[in-house]
Amino acid sequence: MTRTPDFNQEMDRFQDHMPAWVGRSLKRVRGKHAIWVRVPAGVALIGGGILGFLPVLGFWMLPLGVALLAQDIPVIRRPMAHLLHFTNRKIEKRKS
């Protein structure tokens, strides 16, 4: 039987694959007292992801916005943890 991935561990692993400045920024936004930044940023990223067909915006914004909102909405954490686990495995497989 497979274990259920932990959301915070998977987010930490995902941050390790990002450039250093992005990882540091995401770490600050994921902090306990940054809810006033995290929720509007998550909603804005989801809105930008929905408009991903436009030139400047992209569909990459949608999962990042959901990941930010998953910090504060427990119902989203489990599916997002599975998605991050899958993504981390694919990234690590491609790097090796």
trRosetta pair geometry for C-beta under 8 A, 3 or more apart (Angstrom, degrees):
i j d omega theta_ij theta_ji phi_ij phi_ji
4 78 6.8 -35 -169 -141 122 97
4 81 7.1 56 167 106 81 139
4 82 7.9 -58 -152 -70 71 90
5 9 7.0 -131 -179 73 82 109
5 10 5.1 59 155 -55 125 128
5 81 4.4 -176 91 158 96 103
5 82 6.2 151 34 -84 116 44
5 84 7.1 -155 121 76 145 93
5 85 4.0 -160 -45 -65 165 135
6 9 4.1 66 78 15 109 112
6 10 6.5 173 83 -12 55 87
6 81 6.4 -131 129 -143 11 135
7 10 5.9 -64 -149 40 27 108
7 11 6.3 26 156 -19 66 107
7 70 6.3 -146 -159 142 140 124
7 77 4.4 -72 -56 -167 154 95
7 78 7.4 -84 -59 -74 110 31
7 80 6.1 47 -127 88 109 101
7 81 4.1 -92 -82 -77 67 106
7 84 7.3 98 -141 32 57 143
8 11 5.6 -51 -144 36 32 112
8 12 6.4 36 154 -21 64 103
9 12 5.7 -53 -151 34 32 113
9 13 6.5 31 151 -17 65 104
10 13 5.6 -50 -147 37 35 112
10 14 6.2 38 151 -21 65 105
10 81 5.2 142 19 -147 147 68
10 84 3.7 110 149 109 124 126
10 85 5.2 -73 -114 -62 132 68
10 88 6.2 -138 -152 -17 82 141
11 14 5.5 -53 -146 37 33 114
11 15 6.3 38 153 -23 65 103
11 26 8.0 -152 176 150 102 123
11 30 6.8 145 146 -117 145 153
11 67 6.8 144 -108 -175 107 115
11 84 6.3 -48 -67 -150 53 162
12 15 5.7 -51 -149 32 31 113
12 16 6.8 37 150 -25 61 101
13 16 5.7 -51 -157 26 35 116
13 17 7.3 31 149 -17 62 101
13 84 7.5 126 66 156 105 107
13 88 4.7 32 122 -128 127 145
14 17 5.9 -57 -162 30 39 110
14 18 7.2 39 145 -25 66 104
14 84 5.4 -77 -49 -156 133 108
14 87 6.7 35 -107 97 110 121
14 88 5.8 -98 -74 -77 72 101
15 18 5.6 -54 -156 25 42 116
15 22 7.9 -162 -147 112 72 83
15 23 4.3 106 178 -135 92 93
15 26 5.6 -156 -111 84 110 133
15 27 6.5 84 -152 -60 155 89
16 23 6.9 72 -80 -117 26 142
17 88 7.2 -165 -24 -122 139 72
17 91 5.1 0 -128 157 155 154
18 22 4.2 -103 159 89 125 121
18 23 4.7 158 76 -58 109 85
18 26 7.1 74 57 6 163 141
19 22 4.8 83 62 10 82 107
19 23 7.0 -155 91 -8 38 91
20 23 5.7 -59 -148 38 30 112
20 24 6.3 29 158 -18 66 106
21 24 5.8 -50 -145 36 32 111
21 25 6.4 32 155 -18 63 106
22 25 5.8 -56 -149 38 31 110
22 26 6.2 28 155 -17 66 109
23 26 5.8 -56 -143 40 28 109
23 27 6.2 34 155 -25 64 106
24 27 5.6 -53 -148 32 30 114
24 28 6.7 31 154 -18 63 102
25 28 5.9 -54 -155 33 33 110
25 29 6.5 25 152 -14 66 108
26 29 5.6 -56 -145 41 35 110
26 30 6.1 33 155 -20 67 109
27 30 5.8 -58 -145 38 28 110
27 31 7.3 54 149 -46 58 87
28 31 5.9 -31 -167 -9 37 117
28 34 6.4 125 148 -78 64 156
29 34 5.2 -157 -149 139 36 148
29 37 5.7 -114 -129 109 83 119
29 38 5.4 132 174 -88 87 84
29 41 6.6 -61 -150 57 136 160
29 68 6.7 -41 140 -128 125 111
30 34 7.0 35 43 59 12 133
30 38 7.3 97 -95 -100 34 130
30 68 7.9 -123 -86 -125 74 69
30 71 5.9 -161 -139 -102 74 145
31 34 4.5 88 62 -4 89 113
32 35 7.7 -21 168 -33 40 96
34 37 4.7 -45 -177 42 88 112
34 38 5.3 94 120 -32 89 102
35 38 5.4 -56 -130 39 34 113
35 39 6.0 29 175 -18 70 106
35 71 8.0 -153 -104 110 77 117
35 72 6.1 101 -132 -89 103 133
36 39 7.2 -38 -127 31 19 103
36 40 7.5 7 168 3 48 110
37 40 6.8 -74 -158 47 28 98
37 41 5.8 20 158 -16 68 122
38 41 5.9 -65 -142 43 23 109
38 42 6.0 25 160 -23 64 110
38 68 5.2 -167 -167 179 84 101
38 69 7.6 156 150 -83 94 40
38 71 5.9 -64 178 62 150 139
38 72 6.6 142 109 -26 129 123
39 42 5.8 -52 -143 34 27 112
39 43 6.4 24 159 -15 62 106
39 68 7.8 -174 -83 136 26 105
39 69 6.9 75 -122 -108 60 77
39 72 6.3 -25 -78 29 97 161
40 43 5.7 -56 -145 40 33 109
40 44 6.1 33 156 -19 67 109
41 44 5.7 -56 -145 40 30 112
41 45 6.2 30 156 -19 65 107
41 65 7.5 -155 130 -119 63 76
41 68 5.8 -98 96 170 99 165
42 45 5.8 -55 -145 37 28 109
42 46 6.4 27 156 -17 64 105
42 65 4.6 117 -164 -165 57 70
42 66 7.3 118 -163 -69 104 15
42 67 7.9 -151 -120 67 105 49
42 68 3.6 -154 -83 90 101 114
42 69 4.0 143 169 -51 152 84
43 46 5.8 -54 -148 37 31 111
43 47 6.4 32 152 -18 64 107
43 65 6.9 143 -52 -164 9 120
43 69 7.5 93 -55 -76 62 120
44 47 5.6 -54 -147 38 31 113
44 48 6.3 30 154 -16 65 106
44 65 7.2 -158 71 -112 47 121
45 48 5.6 -53 -144 40 32 111
45 49 6.2 36 153 -23 64 106
45 61 4.4 -152 -169 180 76 90
45 62 7.2 179 142 -82 84 20
45 64 5.2 -98 175 91 148 95
45 65 3.0 -174 90 -71 104 102
45 68 6.7 102 32 20 142 134
46 49 5.5 -53 -146 35 31 115
46 50 6.6 36 153 -23 63 100
46 61 7.2 -159 -72 131 18 92
46 62 5.9 66 -128 -129 56 60
46 65 3.7 -157 -47 121 72 152
46 66 6.6 95 -88 -53 107 69
46 69 7.5 7 -40 -20 131 136
47 50 5.8 -50 -151 29 32 111
47 51 6.8 12 154 1 63 107
47 65 7.8 159 11 -118 56 165
48 51 5.9 -67 -150 51 34 99
48 52 7.2 78 143 -72 61 68
48 57 4.5 -152 -173 -139 87 120
48 58 7.7 16 144 41 101 47
48 61 4.2 -54 94 130 106 166
48 65 7.6 156 44 -49 91 136
49 52 5.3 2 -165 -53 43 111
49 57 7.3 -145 -75 170 25 110
49 58 7.4 -18 -113 99 62 46
49 59 5.7 69 -157 -146 81 40
49 60 7.3 -133 -110 70 98 28
49 61 3.8 -151 -64 83 84 87
49 62 2.8 159 168 -57 154 75
49 63 7.5 148 -123 -1 155 48
49 64 7.8 169 -64 40 130 84
49 65 6.0 -132 -6 13 131 129
50 62 6.9 109 -49 -91 54 108
51 54 5.1 1 155 3 95 119
51 57 5.0 45 99 79 92 160
52 57 5.4 -117 -106 124 41 96
52 58 5.1 33 -144 179 94 23
52 59 3.7 75 -168 -64 165 63
52 60 7.7 135 -126 13 125 52
52 61 6.7 -171 -86 33 100 103
52 62 6.9 -55 -47 -28 133 110
54 57 4.8 48 67 35 103 103
57 61 6.3 -54 -168 1 88 145
58 61 5.8 127 72 -14 67 93
59 62 5.7 -28 -173 7 60 117
60 63 7.1 -58 -166 38 44 96
60 64 6.6 36 148 -12 71 116
61 64 5.8 -69 -151 45 35 111
61 65 6.0 38 156 -24 72 110
62 65 6.0 -58 -149 34 25 110
62 66 6.6 21 157 -15 62 106
63 66 5.5 -53 -145 39 38 112
63 67 6.2 43 154 -24 68 103
63 83 6.9 -142 -147 145 123 144
64 67 5.6 -50 -148 34 32 114
64 68 6.6 33 152 -19 63 102
65 68 5.8 -52 -150 34 33 110
65 69 6.5 26 154 -12 65 107
66 69 5.8 -58 -147 42 33 108
66 70 6.2 45 150 -34 65 102
66 76 6.3 -148 -178 -173 88 134
66 80 6.1 -168 132 -98 102 119
67 70 5.5 -45 -148 22 32 119
67 71 7.8 48 151 -29 55 87
67 80 5.7 152 -103 -164 64 131
67 84 7.2 99 -114 -70 119 118
68 71 6.2 -37 -174 6 40 113
69 72 6.2 -72 -165 48 49 95
69 73 5.4 3 154 14 87 119
69 76 6.1 28 107 60 94 166
70 73 6.2 -72 -117 59 33 84
70 76 4.1 -122 -104 107 81 109
70 77 4.9 132 -178 -86 101 55
70 80 4.3 -65 -94 25 162 163
73 76 4.7 51 95 11 107 113
73 77 7.5 -174 94 -32 59 80
74 77 5.5 -37 -155 2 45 121
75 78 7.8 -58 -178 22 33 98
76 79 6.4 -70 -162 49 48 100
76 80 5.4 41 150 -20 81 121
77 80 5.8 -71 -145 45 24 108
77 81 5.9 30 159 -28 67 107
78 81 5.6 -49 -144 29 29 114
78 82 6.8 28 156 -16 61 101
79 82 5.7 -53 -153 35 36 112
79 83 6.4 35 151 -17 67 105
80 83 5.5 -52 -146 39 36 112
80 84 6.1 36 154 -18 67 106
81 84 5.8 -54 -144 40 29 110
81 85 6.2 35 154 -24 63 106
82 85 5.6 -51 -146 33 30 114
82 86 6.5 31 154 -17 63 105
83 86 5.8 -54 -150 37 31 112
83 87 6.3 29 152 -17 65 109
84 87 5.5 -55 -143 40 33 112
84 88 6.0 35 157 -21 67 106
85 88 5.9 -53 -144 36 27 110
85 89 6.5 28 155 -19 61 105
86 89 5.9 -57 -152 34 28 111
86 90 6.5 25 153 -17 63 108
87 90 5.8 -57 -150 37 32 110
87 91 6.3 30 154 -18 67 107
88 91 5.7 -54 -145 37 32 111
88 92 6.1 26 159 -15 66 109
89 92 5.9 -59 -144 41 28 107
89 93 6.1 29 156 -21 65 109
90 93 5.7 -54 -144 36 28 112
90 94 6.3 27 157 -18 63 108
91 94 5.9 -59 -150 37 28 109
91 95 6.4 26 153 -19 64 108
92 95 5.7 -53 -145 35 33 111
92 96 6.5 21 160 -13 65 109
93 96 6.3 -64 -147 39 28 102
